[in-house]
């Protein structure tokens, strides 16, 4: 139970924190139901964002080619600080 609670809480934190990124449109309708969140970034190529996050920040995310969305997954091993790093990376 603690594992799901942590994942759900971190997912909810990420949902809220990512709202601060300019041009980000959240596709996930409700946070905390699972560890996954999907969003699109206006005027940015999803594949390029995935590559940039990996190469520059060592952040692993996936793109969803059909919708040009980016998907993050929060796990029991992730931290709020990692979410903050993601938000900062997407903002710069």
Buried (B, 14 or more C-beta within 10 A) or exposed (E): EEEEEBBBBBBBBBBEBBEEBEEBEBEBEEBBEBBBBBBBBEEBEBEEBBEBBEEEBEBEBBBBEEEBBBBBBBEEEBEEEBBEBBBEBBEE
